[in-house]
Amino acid sequence: MDTIGILGAGAMGSGIAQVAAAAGHNVVICDNLTLALTKAGKGVQATLKTLVEKEKMTDAEAYALYSKIKFSDHMSDFRDCTVIIEAIREDIEQKQIAFKSMEAIVEEGTILASNTSSLSISAMGAQLRHPERILGIHFFNPAPLMRLVEIIPALQTDLEVVDKARNLITSWGKTTVLAKDTPGFIVNRVARPYYGESLRILDEGIADEATIDWAMRTIGGFRMGPFELMDFIGNDINYAVTEIVFQNFYFDPRYKPSFTQKRLVDAHYFGRKSGKGFYDYRNGAAMPEPLKDEALGREIFFRVLVMLINEAAEALYLQVASRDDIDMAMTQGVNYPKGLLSWADELGIEKVVEKLDDLYVEYLEDRYRCSRLLRKMMRENRKFFNA
Ligand SMILES: NC(=O)c1ccc[n+]([C@@H]2O[C@H](COP(=O)([O-])OP(=O)(O)OC[C@H]3O[C@@H](n4cnc5c(N)ncnc54)[C@H](O)[C@@H]3O)[C@@H](O)[C@H]2O)c1
């Protein structure tokens, strides 16, 4: 069985290590900070303790799983690994340096993967002697709970490497989707309007955070409203992904970040983890009440939804991923109540195009341009599924 290496023992690295060990692999997790390794060890132990308490595993199974993970502060321990997943900070230069160092240690056939959320896998491969072995294997947070994993071949990746990685991750009980090496891949691209359009509605004074969250949850059926979700993810992390996606799409206004969120980040109002974000989570603070106006709520929900559908359609049109993978990615990666393309079918593509065109005419901003695919499908009276 493959020995799996994980570089970076942060939130993602420690979660992925747990998933790989649970699937029966020996795992080497390496971090250059001893403190991070200690924290990761304690984190995995705490999760296993909870699983034992809930009778999902026995004490002996938890012990056996934990002893499969070797915590190391030196990459030379990766020597026997056949697959290594990098999960260090989201910084292309640091990742490139790390991949070069790892390539000097491992065998020629070792697969090197990155868990990056938004950086170019092809750029990481450019530094390698054997770039055909690199690809993106993108888990979602928390890795042990989230079923979706995006598989992202770089321009240089060998097809056999893609197949091997996909089979391996599937054998860990995950659902894989294949995405082109483009900014944000599937989920972090297609989900941008959930945050961006909600922030725009807030900035324009159409509704406050609580009302927008209420509309998206109650009328839209989303598990969390956009503002509570940004506070949960951390505004620092969510803003950074938006900024990277915006820059990497050559400043396409569809992905434009919001000053409102930037100021929260400036003030270190990161959200739940700092006690304050869009909402105040400190002891005794009261949550604001939404304005439960059904007509306003429907307007907010429909505007955000058509922007999401437009993004999903554009990703399909530009061959970022297949129809099925785009819908699967959004339901399993970010728990959307429905796949966006099937949602478009259900609403009627004509209604989606009409709303996008209304927004475009009103604002005269490129941000609201309708995907050619939606317009073409409307003309041809087609649906994404069953037509
Ligand atoms: N946090 C998320 O929600 C999430 C979700 C999906 C993907 N990602 C991606 O996963 C990666 C890691 O994210 P995270 O949230 O776990 O980060 P994190 O900051 O929690 O952890 C990163 C770890 O890497 C270590 N590290 C940094 N440089 C290193 C090096 N050269 N060698 C060894 N260790 C090094 C740090 O000490 C730290 O412990 C990023 O690329 C991020 O974009 C994050």
PDBQT file of the ligand as one rigid body, heavy atoms in Angstrom, charges set to zero:
ROOT
HETATM    1  N1  LIG A 401      -8.232  26.152   5.192  1.00  0.00    +0.000 N 
HETATM    2  C1  LIG A 401      -9.085  25.864   4.218  1.00  0.00    +0.000 C 
HETATM    3  O1  LIG A 401     -10.305  26.038   4.344  1.00  0.00    +0.000 OA
HETATM    4  C2  LIG A 401      -8.565  25.269   2.941  1.00  0.00    +0.000 A 
HETATM    5  C3  LIG A 401      -9.429  24.501   2.144  1.00  0.00    +0.000 A 
HETATM    6  C4  LIG A 401      -8.922  23.910   0.979  1.00  0.00    +0.000 A 
HETATM    7  C5  LIG A 401      -7.605  24.134   0.612  1.00  0.00    +0.000 A 
HETATM    8  N2  LIG A 401      -6.797  24.916   1.402  1.00  0.00    +0.000 N 
HETATM    9  C6  LIG A 401      -5.407  25.091   0.964  1.00  0.00    +0.000 C 
HETATM   10  O2  LIG A 401      -4.601  24.184   1.718  1.00  0.00    +0.000 OA
HETATM   11  C7  LIG A 401      -3.316  24.772   1.960  1.00  0.00    +0.000 C 
HETATM   12  C8  LIG A 401      -3.053  24.804   3.451  1.00  0.00    +0.000 C 
HETATM   13  O3  LIG A 401      -4.067  25.534   4.100  1.00  0.00    +0.000 OA
HETATM   14  P1  LIG A 401      -4.271  25.495   5.688  1.00  0.00    +0.000 P 
HETATM   15  O4  LIG A 401      -5.514  26.250   5.965  1.00  0.00    +0.000 OA
HETATM   16  O5  LIG A 401      -4.124  24.093   6.189  1.00  0.00    +0.000 OA
HETATM   17  O6  LIG A 401      -2.988  26.342   6.157  1.00  0.00    +0.000 OA
HETATM   18  P2  LIG A 401      -2.378  26.484   7.613  1.00  0.00    +0.000 P 
HETATM   19  O7  LIG A 401      -1.796  27.845   7.675  1.00  0.00    +0.000 OA
HETATM   20  O8  LIG A 401      -3.368  26.042   8.648  1.00  0.00    +0.000 OA
HETATM   21  O9  LIG A 401      -1.175  25.403   7.619  1.00  0.00    +0.000 OA
HETATM   22  C9  LIG A 401      -0.025  25.499   6.842  1.00  0.00    +0.000 C 
HETATM   23  C10 LIG A 401       1.093  24.746   7.555  1.00  0.00    +0.000 C 
HETATM   24  O10 LIG A 401       2.204  24.644   6.661  1.00  0.00    +0.000 OA
HETATM   25  C11 LIG A 401       3.403  24.823   7.416  1.00  0.00    +0.000 C 
HETATM   26  N3  LIG A 401       4.466  25.211   6.485  1.00  0.00    +0.000 N 
HETATM   27  C12 LIG A 401       4.568  26.381   5.813  1.00  0.00    +0.000 A 
HETATM   28  N4  LIG A 401       5.643  26.345   4.978  1.00  0.00    +0.000 NA
HETATM   29  C13 LIG A 401       6.199  25.120   5.139  1.00  0.00    +0.000 A 
HETATM   30  C14 LIG A 401       7.330  24.465   4.550  1.00  0.00    +0.000 A 
HETATM   31  N5  LIG A 401       8.072  25.078   3.627  1.00  0.00    +0.000 N 
HETATM   32  N6  LIG A 401       7.617  23.222   4.940  1.00  0.00    +0.000 NA
HETATM   33  C15 LIG A 401       6.869  22.585   5.879  1.00  0.00    +0.000 A 
HETATM   34  N7  LIG A 401       5.791  23.149   6.452  1.00  0.00    +0.000 NA
HETATM   35  C16 LIG A 401       5.452  24.401   6.090  1.00  0.00    +0.000 A 
HETATM   36  C17 LIG A 401       3.038  25.851   8.458  1.00  0.00    +0.000 C 
HETATM   37  O11 LIG A 401       3.920  25.794   9.573  1.00  0.00    +0.000 OA
HETATM   38  C18 LIG A 401       1.603  25.450   8.808  1.00  0.00    +0.000 C 
HETATM   39  O12 LIG A 401       1.582  24.543   9.896  1.00  0.00    +0.000 OA
HETATM   40  C19 LIG A 401      -3.338  26.142   1.283  1.00  0.00    +0.000 C 
HETATM   41  O13 LIG A 401      -2.806  26.033  -0.008  1.00  0.00    +0.000 OA
HETATM   42  C20 LIG A 401      -4.825  26.467   1.237  1.00  0.00    +0.000 C 
HETATM   43  O14 LIG A 401      -5.137  27.371   0.194  1.00  0.00    +0.000 OA
HETATM   44  C21 LIG A 401      -7.244  25.465   2.559  1.00  0.00    +0.000 A 
ENDROOT
TORSDOF 0
